[in-house]
């Protein structure tokens, strides 16, 4: 009788610790255990038997609501100073797990588990901790704030970091210290994870609840599963999280980090007269991070090293009218970067080019998220050349209800007597699970070398995220005098209206076509300039797509556009005409709008096979040639292939080619070809070797009008341009933990007169660099 009672009690205790997501048991009374676990990928420590068990995963992509095909169990408990997760991921289809010994954050093509911790329980921002089957780490943040919903593309006001319209915006650039180790086992894999409380910001409360989402990506099927049942008919992915309840007496301890850094460069540019002499330079700098309290952090930096370890990926530049967006990668800016986000990119830290020093305060006071920063830039980037520009930026956001926010932005760039200042307010609220609305109003005041101007920005968004039907509508107005010198707003003087509607359909379980549907887009842009308020651009788009069984993805587009040439952009142009043996010049006549510009594209993406995956697209379209105010025909091909011959070697090959021909006579206006290869070898978890090679061949013909007459720019005959650059970058990296590292590298760029001949190569720059930093953590 006693034995039976003990067995029954043990069974009841065990059942109480099982949280089945499909049974909607997603509020976890996570056990607090004064113990530690050896993070070795073996879930054999006795403490794991006392952990809460999270089971009953559901499929989320490509079709939501179905039971997950592959069983997943996650164990969770916490000690006074860390939270622990144990993962048992089973695979019923045999030996199909995709995993390599990749570099940190480079596991997108692999099976993985993501743990999202919303430590504020605000359903707005979550820390992301991901691991592949070997325990290779991926970390960053996921935000619901600017997802744009399932109705249409995100309205970020000029670019953001990796946005999935159903799951929010993801930034994998921040690095957090945590431990993980995994191993392949019969029928799947197992991973152990330990996240110290020192690595997190969380509430200042004795007892608290954290939001919890757990995602599993299965590459051989292309499926994504979640523990807390997540449906596509919801405008906020993080609002569908479960929770870790009853967390108490968390001991973060003193959070004080110092990272001294030594860098050295030896560069030469023979074309600038350096000859064979390298210009050598060494610098000493450092960062300090102090956790003032659980949810408030102060960062400081002096003479930081912000050199890029790898140059930004080459982008197609010809025929572009506006600046391109590049993500932030520099360590000082990354800590708490997500707290600076607002509907428009009014804070863009890459505007601070070469800081001399800076201070940053991020976190939460009361119910308000705060992010504030001061940084001084090098005087070479002064508007007048005589001062070191001082940047001050602040973002405040109050979270209330289930994902609703009220925010403000203040920015200033002070440069002697010149300045650029911005003040903005924004408001976002959900008026059901399906709908949200968002508003932002901003004003700017600028004085650049006594040229004063001011302007406003107004934007409203309305979004519906339904399972079968969704939409995203945006109305935005930017005065021509609006300038955000500390942000990224690359086009002003317009009124813009955009409407995207989506229809989605879902195939039966096991069907060849898993999902299919289309976006239907409509856009209008009017000039918002004194004396000119006419229609500037229109666009209509149909964007069909389908997901096939096994992970194949197909998509395409049919577009129709109208474009009016802005006379202001051509005020400096004249035309050279020949009259017999004589020549004269005449004013450039801006032609009427191009009213019927059609285009089409097709894209295919393969599943993630064990040793490779790839994607390719082709686009044919009628486009305006902006420099000549003329119609053109564009052809573009893009392809990428990722190859993984072993678990330690990875290579990525990409190719882009864009050609634009004049519609009038078929002559080529421009061409741009960029092949790129990156090879990585993970010698051991902390040691990494990389080679990047890229060739960029760009050519543009001399400008001419529609009658073939040469165009002069400010009185000078345009002669076109040609560049054929071949660049290579080598890197040795030793990084046992974030913050402690040794980088040794070499980069070189050569030019040649004729593309892809590899003859008469002339070196235009090369250089060696080294960096050593060490993280002291108390």
GIBELMO-V906905 format. One record per residue. N is the residue number from 1. RES is the residue in three letters. SS is DSSP state (A for helix, B for strand, O for the rest). PHI is phi in radians with two decimals (* if undefined). OMEGA is omega as a letter, one per 20 degrees, with the letter a starting at -180 (NA if undefined). Layout:
BEGIN
n;res;ss;phi;omega
N;RES;SS;PHI;OMEGA
N;RES;SS;PHI;OMEGA
END
This chain:
BEGIN
n;res;ss;phi;omega
1;UNK;O;*;r
2;UNK;A;-1.09;r
3;UNK;A;-1.10;r
4;UNK;A;-1.08;r
5;UNK;A;-1.12;a
6;UNK;A;-1.08;r
7;UNK;A;-1.12;a
8;UNK;A;-1.13;r
9;UNK;A;-1.10;r
10;UNK;A;-1.08;r
11;UNK;A;-1.14;a
12;UNK;A;-1.11;r
13;UNK;A;-1.09;a
14;UNK;A;-1.14;r
15;UNK;A;-1.12;a
16;UNK;A;-1.15;a
17;UNK;O;-1.67;r
18;UNK;B;-1.77;a
19;UNK;B;-2.13;a
20;UNK;B;-1.58;a
21;UNK;A;-1.10;a
22;UNK;A;-1.24;r
23;UNK;A;-1.57;r
24;UNK;O;1.10;r
25;UNK;O;-1.58;a
26;UNK;O;-2.07;r
27;UNK;B;-1.92;a
28;UNK;B;-1.69;r
29;UNK;B;-1.46;a
30;UNK;O;-1.29;a
31;UNK;O;-1.28;r
32;UNK;B;-1.76;a
33;UNK;O;-2.25;r
34;UNK;O;-1.40;a
35;UNK;O;-2.74;r
36;UNK;O;-2.30;r
37;UNK;O;-2.27;r
38;UNK;O;-1.38;a
39;UNK;O;-1.43;a
40;UNK;O;-2.30;a
41;UNK;O;1.50;r
42;UNK;O;-1.91;a
43;UNK;O;-1.54;a
44;UNK;O;-1.88;r
45;UNK;O;-1.14;a
46;UNK;A;-1.06;a
47;UNK;A;-1.10;a
48;UNK;A;-1.16;r
49;UNK;A;-1.23;a
50;UNK;A;-1.73;a
51;UNK;O;-1.36;r
52;UNK;B;-1.23;a
53;UNK;B;-1.92;a
54;UNK;B;-1.84;a
55;UNK;B;-2.31;r
56;UNK;O;1.21;r
57;UNK;O;-1.29;r
58;UNK;B;-2.13;r
59;UNK;B;-1.29;r
60;UNK;B;-2.02;r
61;UNK;B;-2.28;j
62;UNK;O;-1.41;a
63;UNK;O;-2.14;a
64;UNK;O;-1.56;r
65;UNK;O;1.59;a
66;UNK;O;-1.50;r
67;UNK;B;-1.09;r
68;UNK;O;-1.11;r
69;UNK;O;-1.29;a
70;UNK;O;-1.69;a
71;UNK;O;-1.20;r
72;UNK;B;-2.37;r
73;UNK;B;-2.30;r
74;UNK;B;-2.10;r
75;UNK;B;-1.75;a
76;UNK;B;-2.54;r
77;UNK;B;-2.76;r
78;UNK;B;-2.42;r
79;UNK;O;-1.82;a
80;UNK;O;-1.03;a
81;UNK;O;-2.12;a
82;UNK;B;-2.82;r
83;UNK;B;-2.00;a
84;UNK;B;-2.06;r
85;UNK;B;-2.24;r
86;UNK;B;-2.05;a
87;UNK;B;-2.09;r
88;UNK;B;-2.06;a
89;UNK;B;-1.91;a
90;UNK;B;-1.72;a
91;UNK;O;-2.29;a
92;UNK;O;-1.53;a
93;UNK;O;-1.75;r
94;UNK;O;1.69;a
95;UNK;O;-1.50;a
96;UNK;O;-2.19;a
97;UNK;O;-1.17;r
98;UNK;O;-1.75;a
99;UNK;O;-2.78;r
100;UNK;O;-2.41;r
101;UNK;O;-1.52;a
102;UNK;O;-1.48;r
103;UNK;O;-1.33;a
104;UNK;O;-0.95;r
105;UNK;O;1.24;a
106;UNK;O;-1.91;a
107;UNK;O;-2.13;a
108;UNK;O;-1.08;a
109;UNK;O;-1.63;a
110;UNK;O;-2.18;r
111;UNK;O;-1.02;a
112;UNK;B;-2.82;r
113;UNK;B;-2.10;r
114;UNK;B;-2.03;r
115;UNK;B;-1.89;r
116;UNK;B;-1.87;a
117;UNK;B;-1.93;r
118;UNK;B;-1.64;a
119;UNK;O;-1.24;r
120;UNK;O;-1.52;a
121;UNK;O;1.00;a
122;UNK;O;-1.71;a
123;UNK;O;1.09;a
124;UNK;O;-2.02;a
125;UNK;B;-2.38;r
126;UNK;B;-2.30;r
127;UNK;B;-1.24;a
128;UNK;B;-1.94;r
129;UNK;B;-2.17;a
130;UNK;B;-2.02;r
131;UNK;B;-2.50;r
132;UNK;B;-1.68;a
133;UNK;O;-1.04;r
134;UNK;O;-1.63;a
135;UNK;O;1.52;r
136;UNK;O;-1.07;a
137;UNK;B;-1.69;r
138;UNK;B;-2.40;a
139;UNK;B;-2.60;a
140;UNK;B;2.84;r
141;UNK;B;-2.35;r
142;UNK;B;-2.22;a
143;UNK;B;-2.10;r
144;UNK;O;-1.57;a
145;UNK;O;-1.10;a
146;UNK;O;-2.22;a
147;UNK;O;-1.22;a
148;UNK;O;1.34;r
149;UNK;O;1.20;r
150;UNK;O;-1.47;a
151;UNK;O;-1.27;a
152;UNK;O;-3.01;a
153;UNK;O;-1.02;a
154;UNK;O;-1.17;r
155;UNK;O;-1.73;a
156;UNK;O;-1.71;r
157;UNK;O;1.20;r
158;UNK;O;2.21;r
159;UNK;O;2.07;r
160;UNK;O;-2.61;a
161;UNK;O;-1.83;r
162;UNK;O;0.82;a
163;UNK;B;-1.82;r
164;UNK;B;-1.82;a
165;UNK;O;-1.11;r
166;UNK;O;-1.69;a
167;UNK;O;-2.10;a
168;UNK;B;1.75;a
169;UNK;B;-1.73;a
170;UNK;B;-2.07;r
171;UNK;B;-2.17;a
172;UNK;O;-1.70;a
173;UNK;O;-1.34;r
174;UNK;O;-1.11;r
175;UNK;O;-2.11;r
176;UNK;O;-2.12;r
177;UNK;O;-1.42;r
178;UNK;O;-2.69;a
179;UNK;B;-1.90;r
180;UNK;B;-2.72;r
181;UNK;B;-2.69;a
182;UNK;B;-2.41;r
183;UNK;B;-2.73;r
184;UNK;B;-1.38;r
185;UNK;B;-2.25;r
186;UNK;O;-1.04;r
187;UNK;O;1.42;r
188;UNK;B;2.59;a
189;UNK;B;-2.69;r
190;UNK;B;-2.32;a
191;UNK;B;-2.45;r
192;UNK;B;-1.94;a
193;UNK;B;-2.37;r
194;UNK;B;-2.20;a
195;UNK;B;-2.00;r
196;UNK;B;-1.18;r
197;UNK;A;-1.14;r
198;UNK;A;-1.07;a
199;UNK;A;-1.51;a
200;UNK;O;-2.10;r
201;UNK;O;-1.73;r
202;UNK;O;-2.67;a
203;UNK;O;-1.11;r
204;UNK;O;-1.63;a
205;UNK;O;-2.50;a
206;UNK;O;-1.20;r
207;UNK;B;-2.16;a
208;UNK;B;-2.59;r
209;UNK;B;-2.11;r
210;UNK;B;-2.05;r
211;UNK;B;-1.24;a
212;UNK;B;-2.43;r
213;UNK;B;-2.13;r
214;UNK;B;-2.24;a
215;UNK;B;-2.07;r
216;UNK;B;-2.16;r
217;UNK;B;-1.89;r
218;UNK;B;-1.95;a
219;UNK;O;-1.31;a
220;UNK;O;-1.25;r
221;UNK;O;-1.83;a
222;UNK;O;1.39;a
223;UNK;B;-1.52;r
224;UNK;B;-2.28;a
225;UNK;B;-1.97;r
226;UNK;B;-2.28;r
227;UNK;O;-1.32;r
228;UNK;O;-1.29;a
229;UNK;O;-1.00;a
230;UNK;O;-2.00;a
231;UNK;O;-1.96;a
232;UNK;O;-1.36;r
233;UNK;O;-1.50;r
234;UNK;O;-2.71;a
235;UNK;O;-1.37;a
236;UNK;O;-2.36;a
237;UNK;O;-1.11;a
238;UNK;A;-1.19;r
239;UNK;A;-1.19;r
240;UNK;A;-1.68;a
241;UNK;O;-1.25;r
242;UNK;B;-1.49;a
243;UNK;B;-2.61;r
244;UNK;B;-1.81;a
245;UNK;B;-1.86;r
246;UNK;B;1.35;r
247;UNK;B;-1.14;a
248;UNK;B;-2.53;r
249;UNK;O;0.91;r
250;UNK;O;-1.32;a
251;UNK;O;-1.90;r
252;UNK;O;-1.43;a
253;UNK;O;1.23;r
254;UNK;O;-1.27;r
255;UNK;B;-1.89;r
256;UNK;B;-2.45;a
257;UNK;B;-2.20;r
258;UNK;B;-2.28;a
259;UNK;B;-2.25;r
260;UNK;B;-1.22;a
261;UNK;B;-2.38;r
262;UNK;B;-2.07;r
263;UNK;B;-2.21;r
264;UNK;B;-2.52;r
265;UNK;B;-2.27;r
266;UNK;B;-2.39;a
267;UNK;B;-2.11;r
268;UNK;B;-2.55;r
269;UNK;O;-2.37;a
270;UNK;A;-0.95;a
271;UNK;A;-1.24;r
272;UNK;A;-1.76;r
273;UNK;O;1.69;r
274;UNK;O;-1.35;a
275;UNK;O;1.04;r
276;UNK;O;-1.66;a
277;UNK;O;-1.55;r
278;UNK;O;-1.51;r
279;UNK;B;-1.57;a
280;UNK;B;-1.73;r
281;UNK;B;-2.69;r
282;UNK;B;-2.23;a
283;UNK;B;-2.37;r
284;UNK;B;-2.11;r
285;UNK;B;-2.59;r
286;UNK;B;3.12;r
287;UNK;B;-2.15;r
288;UNK;B;-2.28;r
289;UNK;B;-2.27;a
290;UNK;B;-2.21;r
291;UNK;B;-1.44;a
292;UNK;B;-1.06;r
293;UNK;B;-2.65;a
294;UNK;O;-1.00;a
295;UNK;O;-2.19;r
296;UNK;B;-2.56;a
297;UNK;B;-2.28;r
298;UNK;B;-1.98;r
299;UNK;B;-2.03;r
300;UNK;B;-2.39;r
301;UNK;B;-2.55;r
302;UNK;B;-2.28;r
303;UNK;O;0.79;a
304;UNK;O;-1.24;r
305;UNK;O;-1.61;r
306;UNK;O;-2.01;r
307;UNK;O;-1.22;r
308;UNK;O;-1.45;r
309;UNK;O;-1.22;r
310;UNK;O;-2.28;a
311;UNK;O;-1.10;r
312;UNK;O;-1.00;a
313;UNK;O;-1.06;a
314;UNK;O;-1.04;r
315;UNK;O;-2.06;r
316;UNK;O;-1.22;a
317;UNK;O;-1.93;a
318;UNK;O;-1.17;r
319;UNK;O;1.15;r
320;UNK;O;-1.65;a
321;UNK;O;-1.72;a
322;UNK;O;-2.21;a
323;UNK;O;-1.10;r
324;UNK;O;-1.64;a
325;UNK;O;-1.58;r
326;UNK;O;-2.15;a
327;UNK;O;-1.29;r
328;UNK;O;-1.34;r
329;UNK;O;-2.29;a
330;UNK;O;-1.57;a
331;UNK;A;-0.98;a
332;UNK;A;-1.06;a
333;UNK;A;-1.34;a
334;UNK;A;-1.29;a
335;UNK;O;-1.15;a
336;UNK;O;1.34;a
337;UNK;A;-1.04;a
338;UNK;A;-1.08;a
339;UNK;A;-1.32;r
340;UNK;A;-1.56;a
341;UNK;O;-1.21;r
342;UNK;O;-2.53;a
343;UNK;O;-0.93;r
344;UNK;O;-1.80;a
345;UNK;O;-1.39;a
346;UNK;O;-1.38;r
347;UNK;O;-2.13;a
348;UNK;O;-2.35;a
349;UNK;A;-1.19;r
350;UNK;A;-1.27;r
351;UNK;A;-1.20;r
352;UNK;O;-1.54;a
353;UNK;O;-1.38;a
354;UNK;O;-2.43;a
355;UNK;B;-1.09;r
356;UNK;B;-1.53;r
357;UNK;B;-3.13;a
358;UNK;B;-2.95;r
359;UNK;B;-2.28;a
360;UNK;B;-2.54;r
361;UNK;B;-2.13;a
362;UNK;B;-2.37;r
363;UNK;B;2.55;a
364;UNK;B;-2.49;r
365;UNK;B;-2.15;a
366;UNK;O;1.11;r
367;UNK;O;-1.78;a
368;UNK;B;-2.01;r
369;UNK;B;-1.35;r
370;UNK;B;-2.22;r
371;UNK;B;-2.58;a
372;UNK;B;-2.45;a
373;UNK;B;-2.58;r
374;UNK;B;-2.14;r
375;UNK;B;-2.62;r
376;UNK;B;-1.82;a
377;UNK;B;-1.66;r
378;UNK;O;-1.15;a
379;UNK;A;-1.15;r
380;UNK;A;-1.15;r
381;UNK;A;-1.79;r
382;UNK;O;-1.24;r
383;UNK;O;-1.14;r
384;UNK;O;-1.79;r
385;UNK;O;1.42;a
386;UNK;O;-2.06;a
387;UNK;O;-2.34;r
388;UNK;O;-1.60;a
389;UNK;O;-1.04;r
390;UNK;B;-1.97;r
391;UNK;B;-1.81;r
392;UNK;B;-2.29;a
393;UNK;B;-2.34;r
394;UNK;B;-2.49;r
395;UNK;B;-2.34;r
396;UNK;B;-2.04;r
397;UNK;B;-2.56;r
398;UNK;B;-1.79;r
399;UNK;B;-1.73;r
400;UNK;B;-2.59;a
401;UNK;O;1.12;a
402;UNK;O;-1.80;r
403;UNK;O;1.67;r
404;UNK;B;-1.34;a
405;UNK;B;-2.46;r
406;UNK;B;-2.32;a
407;UNK;B;-2.41;r
408;UNK;B;-2.54;r
409;UNK;B;-2.32;r
410;UNK;B;-2.28;r
411;UNK;B;-2.38;r
412;UNK;B;-2.63;r
413;UNK;B;-2.14;a
414;UNK;B;-1.80;a
415;UNK;B;-2.43;a
416;UNK;O;1.12;r
417;UNK;O;-1.41;r
418;UNK;B;-1.60;a
419;UNK;B;-2.80;r
420;UNK;B;-2.49;a
421;UNK;B;-2.24;a
422;UNK;B;-2.38;r
423;UNK;B;-2.26;a
424;UNK;B;-2.57;r
425;UNK;B;-2.31;r
426;UNK;B;-2.53;a
427;UNK;B;-2.59;r
428;UNK;B;-2.38;r
429;UNK;B;-2.55;r
430;UNK;B;-1.76;r
431;UNK;O;-1.84;r
432;UNK;O;-3.11;r
433;UNK;O;-1.15;a
434;UNK;O;-1.60;a
435;UNK;B;-2.09;r
436;UNK;B;-2.43;r
437;UNK;B;-2.20;a
438;UNK;B;-2.51;a
439;UNK;B;-2.38;r
440;UNK;B;-2.55;r
441;UNK;B;-2.29;a
442;UNK;B;-2.48;r
443;UNK;B;-2.27;r
444;UNK;B;-2.27;r
445;UNK;B;-2.36;a
446;UNK;B;-2.29;r
447;UNK;B;-2.34;a
448;UNK;B;-1.99;a
449;UNK;O;0.93;r
450;UNK;O;1.22;r
451;UNK;B;-1.73;a
452;UNK;B;-1.63;r
453;UNK;B;-2.72;r
454;UNK;B;-2.54;a
455;UNK;B;-2.99;a
456;UNK;B;-2.25;r
457;UNK;B;-2.25;r
458;UNK;B;-2.29;r
459;UNK;B;-2.56;r
460;UNK;B;-2.35;r
461;UNK;B;-2.26;r
462;UNK;B;-2.39;a
463;UNK;B;-2.36;r
464;UNK;B;-2.15;r
465;UNK;B;-1.96;r
466;UNK;O;-1.79;a
467;UNK;O;-1.19;a
468;UNK;O;-1.76;a
469;UNK;B;-2.39;r
470;UNK;B;-2.55;r
471;UNK;B;-2.66;r
472;UNK;B;-2.52;a
473;UNK;B;-2.02;a
474;UNK;B;-2.32;r
475;UNK;B;-2.24;a
476;UNK;B;-2.46;r
477;UNK;B;-2.27;r
478;UNK;B;-2.27;r
479;UNK;O;-1.18;r
480;UNK;O;-1.12;a
481;UNK;O;-1.55;r
482;UNK;O;-1.31;r
483;UNK;O;-2.44;r
484;UNK;O;-2.07;a
485;UNK;O;-1.19;r
486;UNK;O;-1.78;a
487;UNK;O;-2.26;r
488;UNK;O;-2.25;r
489;UNK;O;-2.24;a
490;UNK;O;-1.59;r
491;UNK;O;-2.61;r
492;UNK;O;-2.29;a
493;UNK;O;1.27;a
494;UNK;B;-2.44;r
495;UNK;B;-2.07;a
496;UNK;B;-2.19;r
497;UNK;B;-2.26;r
498;UNK;B;-2.37;r
499;UNK;B;-2.36;r
500;UNK;B;-2.12;r
501;UNK;B;-2.06;a
502;UNK;B;-2.28;r
503;UNK;B;-2.09;a
504;UNK;B;-2.25;r
505;UNK;B;-2.29;a
506;UNK;B;-2.27;r
507;UNK;O;-1.43;r
508;UNK;O;-1.19;a
509;UNK;O;-1.05;a
510;UNK;O;1.50;a
511;UNK;O;-1.22;r
512;UNK;O;-1.08;r
513;UNK;B;-1.70;a
514;UNK;B;-1.42;r
515;UNK;B;-2.44;r
516;UNK;B;-2.74;a
517;UNK;B;2.94;a
518;UNK;B;-2.82;r
519;UNK;B;-1.62;r
520;UNK;B;-2.17;a
521;UNK;B;-2.00;r
522;UNK;B;-2.45;a
523;UNK;B;-2.37;r
524;UNK;B;-2.42;r
525;UNK;B;-2.25;r
526;UNK;B;-1.95;r
527;UNK;B;-1.17;r
528;UNK;O;-2.13;a
529;UNK;B;-2.15;a
530;UNK;O;-0.96;r
531;UNK;O;1.51;a
532;UNK;B;-2.54;a
533;UNK;O;-2.21;a
534;UNK;O;-1.38;r
535;UNK;B;-1.19;a
536;UNK;B;-1.78;a
537;UNK;B;-2.62;r
538;UNK;B;-2.40;r
539;UNK;B;-2.66;r
540;UNK;B;-2.25;a
541;UNK;B;-2.43;r
542;UNK;B;-2.15;a
543;UNK;B;-2.16;r
544;UNK;B;-1.35;r
545;UNK;B;-2.71;r
546;UNK;B;-2.64;r
547;UNK;B;-1.99;a
548;UNK;B;-1.78;r
549;UNK;O;-0.98;a
550;UNK;O;1.64;r
551;UNK;O;1.89;r
552;UNK;O;-1.15;r
553;UNK;B;-2.26;r
554;UNK;B;-2.16;r
555;UNK;B;-2.67;a
556;UNK;B;-2.78;a
557;UNK;B;-2.77;r
558;UNK;B;-2.20;a
559;UNK;B;-2.21;r
560;UNK;B;-2.42;a
561;UNK;B;-2.47;r
562;UNK;B;-2.26;a
563;UNK;B;-2.50;r
564;UNK;O;-1.88;a
565;UNK;O;-1.41;a
566;UNK;O;-1.43;a
567;UNK;A;-1.01;a
568;UNK;A;-1.05;a
569;UNK;A;-1.28;a
570;UNK;A;-2.04;a
571;UNK;O;-1.19;a
572;UNK;O;-1.63;a
573;UNK;B;-1.76;r
574;UNK;B;-2.32;a
575;UNK;B;-2.08;r
576;UNK;B;-1.63;a
577;UNK;B;-2.03;r
578;UNK;B;-1.84;r
579;UNK;B;-2.18;a
580;UNK;O;1.14;r
581;UNK;O;-1.61;a
582;UNK;B;-1.80;r
583;UNK;B;-2.25;r
584;UNK;B;-2.51;r
585;UNK;B;-2.07;r
586;UNK;B;-2.42;r
587;UNK;B;-1.10;r
588;UNK;O;-1.33;a
589;UNK;O;-1.66;r
590;UNK;O;-1.29;a
591;UNK;O;-1.33;r
592;UNK;O;-1.21;a
593;UNK;O;-1.10;r
594;UNK;B;-1.56;a
595;UNK;B;-1.72;a
596;UNK;B;-2.35;r
597;UNK;B;-2.01;a
598;UNK;B;-1.80;r
599;UNK;B;-2.69;r
600;UNK;B;-2.66;r
601;UNK;B;-2.59;r
602;UNK;B;-2.51;a
603;UNK;B;-2.42;r
604;UNK;B;-2.30;r
605;UNK;B;-2.20;a
606;UNK;O;-1.38;r
607;UNK;O;-1.10;r
608;UNK;O;-1.56;r
609;UNK;O;-1.38;a
610;UNK;O;-1.06;a
611;UNK;O;-1.95;r
612;UNK;B;-2.84;r
613;UNK;B;-2.72;a
614;UNK;B;-2.75;r
615;UNK;B;-2.62;r
616;UNK;B;-2.61;r
617;UNK;B;-2.57;r
618;UNK;B;-2.40;a
619;UNK;B;-2.35;r
620;UNK;B;-2.20;a
621;UNK;B;-2.74;r
622;UNK;B;-1.58;a
623;UNK;B;-2.36;r
624;UNK;B;-1.35;r
625;UNK;B;-1.60;a
626;UNK;O;-1.11;a
627;UNK;O;-1.14;a
628;UNK;O;-1.82;a
629;UNK;O;0.90;a
630;UNK;B;-2.40;r
631;UNK;B;-1.40;r
632;UNK;B;-2.55;r
633;UNK;B;-2.09;a
634;UNK;B;-1.98;r
635;UNK;B;-2.24;a
636;UNK;B;-2.41;r
637;UNK;B;-2.22;r
638;UNK;B;-2.29;r
639;UNK;B;-2.60;r
640;UNK;B;-2.53;r
641;UNK;B;-2.37;r
642;UNK;B;-1.81;a
643;UNK;B;-2.11;a
644;UNK;O;-2.25;a
645;UNK;O;-1.17;r
646;UNK;O;-2.38;r
647;UNK;O;-1.29;a
648;UNK;O;-1.88;a
649;UNK;B;-2.01;r
650;UNK;B;-2.36;r
651;UNK;B;-2.45;r
652;UNK;B;-2.20;r
653;UNK;B;-2.08;r
654;UNK;B;-2.39;a
655;UNK;B;-2.57;r
656;UNK;B;-2.31;r
657;UNK;B;-2.47;r
658;UNK;B;-2.23;r
659;UNK;B;-2.21;r
660;UNK;B;-2.24;a
661;UNK;B;-2.01;r
662;UNK;B;-1.24;a
663;UNK;O;-1.24;a
664;UNK;O;-1.12;a
665;UNK;O;-2.30;r
666;UNK;O;1.38;r
667;UNK;O;-1.23;a
668;UNK;B;-1.36;r
669;UNK;B;-1.52;a
670;UNK;B;-2.72;r
671;UNK;B;-2.57;a
672;UNK;B;-2.57;a
673;UNK;B;-2.27;a
674;UNK;B;-2.33;r
675;UNK;B;-1.52;a
676;UNK;B;-2.58;r
677;UNK;B;-2.34;r
678;UNK;B;-2.32;r
679;UNK;B;-2.08;a
680;UNK;B;-2.18;r
681;UNK;B;-2.29;r
682;UNK;B;-1.60;a
683;UNK;B;-1.11;r
684;UNK;B;-2.70;a
685;UNK;O;-0.87;a
686;UNK;O;-1.61;a
687;UNK;B;-1.90;a
688;UNK;B;-2.49;r
689;UNK;B;-2.09;a
690;UNK;B;-2.53;r
691;UNK;B;-2.21;r
692;UNK;B;-2.13;r
693;UNK;B;-2.20;a
694;UNK;B;-2.53;r
695;UNK;B;-2.08;r
696;UNK;B;-2.14;r
697;UNK;B;-1.87;a
698;UNK;B;-2.23;r
699;UNK;B;-2.52;r
700;UNK;B;-2.41;a
701;UNK;O;-1.27;r
702;UNK;O;-1.00;a
703;UNK;O;-1.18;r
704;UNK;B;-2.62;r
705;UNK;O;-1.46;a
706;UNK;O;-1.21;r
707;UNK;O;-1.69;r
708;UNK;O;1.49;r
709;UNK;O;-1.42;r
710;UNK;B;-1.09;r
711;UNK;B;-1.86;r
712;UNK;B;-1.82;r
713;UNK;B;-1.88;a
714;UNK;O;0.93;r
715;UNK;O;1.47;a
716;UNK;B;-1.92;a
717;UNK;B;-1.15;r
718;UNK;O;-1.30;a
719;UNK;O;-1.95;a
720;UNK;O;1.37;a
721;UNK;B;-2.74;r
722;UNK;B;-2.53;r
723;UNK;B;-2.39;r
724;UNK;B;-2.26;a
725;UNK;B;-1.92;r
726;UNK;B;-2.06;a
727;UNK;B;-2.17;r
728;UNK;B;-2.34;r
729;UNK;B;-2.40;r
730;UNK;B;-1.98;r
731;UNK;B;-2.53;r
732;UNK;B;-1.92;a
733;UNK;B;-2.26;r
734;UNK;B;-2.14;a
735;UNK;B;-2.43;a
736;UNK;B;-1.19;r
737;UNK;B;-2.52;r
738;UNK;O;-0.98;r
739;UNK;O;1.78;r
740;UNK;B;-1.74;a
741;UNK;B;-2.80;r
742;UNK;B;-2.31;r
743;UNK;B;-2.00;r
744;UNK;B;-2.31;a
745;UNK;B;-2.70;r
746;UNK;B;-2.54;r
747;UNK;B;-2.33;a
748;UNK;B;-2.59;r
749;UNK;B;-2.27;r
750;UNK;B;-2.17;r
751;UNK;B;-2.17;r
752;UNK;O;-2.45;a
753;UNK;O;-1.27;a
754;UNK;O;-2.12;a
755;UNK;O;-1.21;r
756;UNK;O;1.03;r
757;UNK;O;-1.64;a
758;UNK;O;0.94;r
759;UNK;O;-2.25;a
760;UNK;O;0.97;r
761;UNK;O;-1.19;a
762;UNK;B;-2.23;a
763;UNK;B;-1.29;r
764;UNK;B;-1.81;r
765;UNK;B;-2.89;r
766;UNK;B;-2.79;a
767;UNK;B;-3.05;r
768;UNK;B;-1.85;r
769;UNK;B;-2.53;r
770;UNK;B;-2.53;r
771;UNK;B;-2.57;r
772;UNK;B;-2.31;r
773;UNK;B;-2.43;a
774;UNK;B;-2.41;a
775;UNK;B;-1.58;r
776;UNK;B;-1.65;a
777;UNK;B;-2.18;r
778;UNK;O;-1.71;NA
END
